[in-house]
Structures are given as structure tokens and as C-alpha cells.
């Protein structure tokens, strides 16, 4: 009787594990835009960015548009990869609460540098771009909030790679500059593996079945 119960528990736990693992792959990235586009022709980071891209300017940025994570099945790992920058201003990019990327100075980031965070639920991704020097160009562009100042010269560009990945390109507050190479990152989302506790439960149940079998044989 106990053996049958253990077998059922093991089957239920294994099924839950499979369902959790497969459903977590449902995490996707979606762009919620404003209908704005820009024809990029002078991007010095990657020639493939020289195309028509979706953008949001600072004066159109709200708390309801930007890059959105659909993670209805649970938390997702969001990875930000620094692709480079070509800017006269000193700019930064960051996943909020994590170490920033910098384009210049003693802490300048290297191409390929990464930061990963866990986002627990669906919503706009919690990242930002900004300029910290010179003083006349200081600003901050929040993906999950507003742009400060709300200027039409301040923008982010978005290029979809696939359902799990986007290129996001920053265009700082230099007036009339529309090359979207003042900083660029790649953003990827991936499922979070089953917590160790779930694996431990499966191991314990499997061990219980083995011990019951050995006892029965003895």
C-alpha cells in the first residue's frame, strides 16, 4: 500500500516537474510601442542596425509602453549583454539594482559583458539608459517608467530578434542625432529552472521507492 502511494506521489511530482519546466518556456518579450519609427543610416555599432526600427521618444514614453515580459507561467531570467557605444556623452545602461554598463571612463564596459536578473512576473522590464555628463545633456530613460526630461530628442530603439530576444538601442539627448548607437544592449529571456527543492522532492521519492523495493526483496 505504501509502495503504491510512493509511486503515485513520484508520478505526480514528476508530472508537475515536466509541466513546470515546459510551461516556463512560455516567457516571451513583446514590444508595446507608440507607432513611432526611425530610419537608421549611421549606426557605428552594428551595420545590421541601419534599417527602419521601432522607437519611443522621451516625450511619448509612459508607464505603459516599452519592452514587456510576458511571464504568465512564472519567473524568468533576463540577461542584458553590452554590445558597445559610439557617443560623445558619458552614458550608462543598467538593469535596476545591478551593476551598470558604462561607455567611457575607468569603469567602461567591454563588449560582451553581461548582467542577469530574475523578474518574477509579467510587466515592463526594469532597465534604463541615461547620460551623466556633460551637464547640459543629463537625462534618464526608464523602460518601465518615463524619460527625464521628456524630450523628443531622447529615444530608445527596439529591434526584435525572436520571441525571446531584442536589441535595444539608446539615442541620447544630442539634438538631431538619430544614429541610435549611443549605447546598445541585447536582451534575452529564459525560463528559470525548477527550484532545488523540487528536484530534492523527486530524489527523495525515488529513494523511498528504491528502499521499499530492497526491503521487499530482502
N, C-alpha and C positions, 0 to 999 in steps of 0.2 A: 504493500500500500504506500509506504513511504517512498519507495523507489519510483513508483508511478507518479507520485506528487512531485518529486525532484525532477523527473523527466519533463513533466508539464511545465514546471517553473523554468526549466532550461529552455524549452521551446519558446515560451512566452518572452523570455529575456532576449533570446537570440532574434526573435521576430522584431522586438522593439529596437534592438540594435541595428538591424538591417533597415527598418523603416526610418529610424533617426538618421542613419548615415546617408540613405538615398535622398530623403527629403531635404537634408541640409544643402544639397546641391542646387536647391531652388533659389538660393541667394543670387540676385542679379542687380546690375546697375542700370538706371534709367535716367535720361536727361529730361528735366522739366524746364522748358525754355520760354522765351518771350517772342519767338518768331524772328529774332534778330540774326543776321548772318554777316560774315565779313569775307571778302576775297583776299586771302593772304598771298603775298607775292615775294616777300623779302625775309622769310624766316631763316635764320642762320644756324638753328639747332639741328633741324632735320628738313631736307628738301621736300619730303613727303607731306610736310605740314603746309606747303604752298598750294592751297586749294581753298575752296569755299567751306567755311566752318561755321558751326553754330556758336553764337556768343551771347553774353549778357553784359551790358554796360552798367556802370555803377549807378546811374540814375534809374535803371529798370530793375535793379536787384531788390528782391523782397525776401521774406522768410518762407516763401512758398515756391521758389524756383531755384534751380541748381542741379547738382548731381545727387540722385536719390538712390538709396539702397533699399531694395525690396528683399527683406529677410523674414518673411512671414513664418518660416519654419524654425527660426531660432537664430542665435548669434552667428556672425560671420567675421572672418579675419580680413581686414582691409590693409593692403600693402601699398605704400607710396614709394615710388622709385624716382630718384632725381635724374633728369635727363640733360640738364645743363641750362645755361642762361647766356644771353648776349645783351647786356644793358649797361648804360652809364650810371644809373642809380644803384644804390645798395638795396637789394631786395631779399626777401625771405619767403619761404613756404613752410607750412607746418600742419601736422595733424595735431589738433588742440591737445595740449598736455604732454606732448612728446618733444624730443629734440628737433629744432628747426633745421631746414636746409638754408644755407646762405650762398649767394652768388659771388661774393667778394670778401676780402679781409682775411684775418688769421684763421677764422673758423670756416673758410669756404669749403663747400661740399664737393665731393668728387662724383663724377658721372657714374651712375650705378648704385650709389649709396641708397639704403632703404630704411624705412621705418614702418613697423606693423602695429596695428591696434585692433582691438576687438570691439565691434559695435553690436550691442545686444539686441537691437530691434530695428524695424524699418524706419527710415527717415532720411533727411538730407545728411550727407556725410559731413563730419565735423572737422573741416580743414579750412585753411585760409592762405592767402597770399598778401604780401604787403611790402611797403617801401619805408625804410627807416632813415635814409639820407639821400639827397640833401633835404633840408627843412622844407623847402618850397614844394617838395613832391611827396611828403609823408602821407601815407594812406594805408588802409586795411580793407581787404575784400574777403568777407566771410561767405563760404558756400552755404552755411546753414543760417545766415542772417543777412545783414545789409553790407553795403560798401560805404566806407567813411574816408573822404567825403563822397556824397552821391553824385559823382561826376560822369558825364558821358565819355570822358577821355580815359576812364578807368574800366578795364574789362577783363573777363575770363573767356577763353575759347574752349570748346569741347569737341573732341573727335572720338567717335565710338570705334573700338577695335572689334569687340564681340560683346555678348551679353554680360560678361564678367569683367570687362576691361575698357578703360577710356584713357586717352591722352587729355590732359588739362593744361592749357597754355595761358600764361599771365601776360597782360599788356598793361604796364604801369602807367602812371598818370601824366607822362610826357605827351603834350598835346599834339594831335595829328599823327602819332606814331602807331601804325596798325600792322606791325610785323609779328606780334604775339610770340616773341622769343625772349621776353624779359625774364622769364623762368618757365620751365616745363617739367611736368611730372607725369608718370604713368601710374594709374590707379587700378589695382586688381582686387577682386573679392574672391574668397574661397570659403568652403564650409569649415566650421570648427569641429575637430574630431570629437568623438564621444568621450565624455569625461572619464578619467581613470577609474572612478567608482563604478561605472557601467561595465568596464572590462573586468574589474575585480569581481563584480557580481557573477558574470559569466564564468570566470575561472573557478569561483567558489562552488557554483552549482555543478560544474563539470567535475570538480574534485569530489564532491559529495556522491555523484553517480558512480565514479570510479571506486571509491571506498566501499560503497554499498555492494558493488559487483564483486569486489575482492572478498568481502566478508561472506557473501553468499557462496562463493566458490570454496572458501576455506571450510 
